[in-house]
Amino acid sequence: MMEMSGQFIVFEGIEGGGKSTQIEKTQQWLLAGGLGKSVAVVRTREPGGTELGKKLRSMLLESHNFDLDNRSELLLYAADRAQHVNQFLKPQLAQGKIVLCDRFIDSTTAYQGYGRGLDLDLITQLNKIASCGLESDLTLWLDVAVETGLERVKQRGKRDRLEQADLSFHHRVRSGYAKLAMQFPERIVKIDANGTEEQVQQQIRTILRSV
């Protein structure tokens, strides 16, 4: 069994929460010695953290001329995760690296469970299978008002398939994250992502220093 000596930090949240920006800023800060020591840091994402994942990401997030069934969507995310965990995450953690990941199991629960309305127990089982039991050491939930997040997405230009979902879907997803944070307070920390990029980054640095 592969021993995990690294640290697995996941960034979660609804669309427009600033995950990609904050992951990049956090990586730069850590590499510059933000924790007072030299650390090895890698960045990844779901879906898309492997070659297979890149193809699945295209199927999941780009608009196509076919309708993607909700259960098919769930299983494609699980396939991406299974490949990602075994091909990338576990080997990197075994090398003692800090892994910063854009989305993990909580996204599936929030989006496909609370957002799409699929069975939560089924999703929990599927997450365990796909992740081989791997959990984050820390999950930073970048919480932003739905309308604020979607306005940020609109300003970026082209929207992906999930970003185009109706407003009620995004509200259900955000509510799902809130319930997950209450259910798993030992690993999920809420970050107020309504402020500026610098304000959000300072919150993240404070939390990382404390843990």
Secondary structure, DSSP 8 states (H G I E B T S, - for coil): -----SEEEEEE-STTS-HHHHHHHHHHHHHTTTTSS---EEEEESS-SSHHHHHHHHHHHS--SS---HHHHHHHHHHHHHHHIIIIIHHHHHTT-EEEEE--HHHHIIIIIIIT---HHHHHHHHHHHHTT---SEEEEEE--HHHHHHHHHHH----TTTTS-HHHHHHHHHHHHHHHHH-TTTEEEEE-SS-HHHHHHHHHHHHHH-
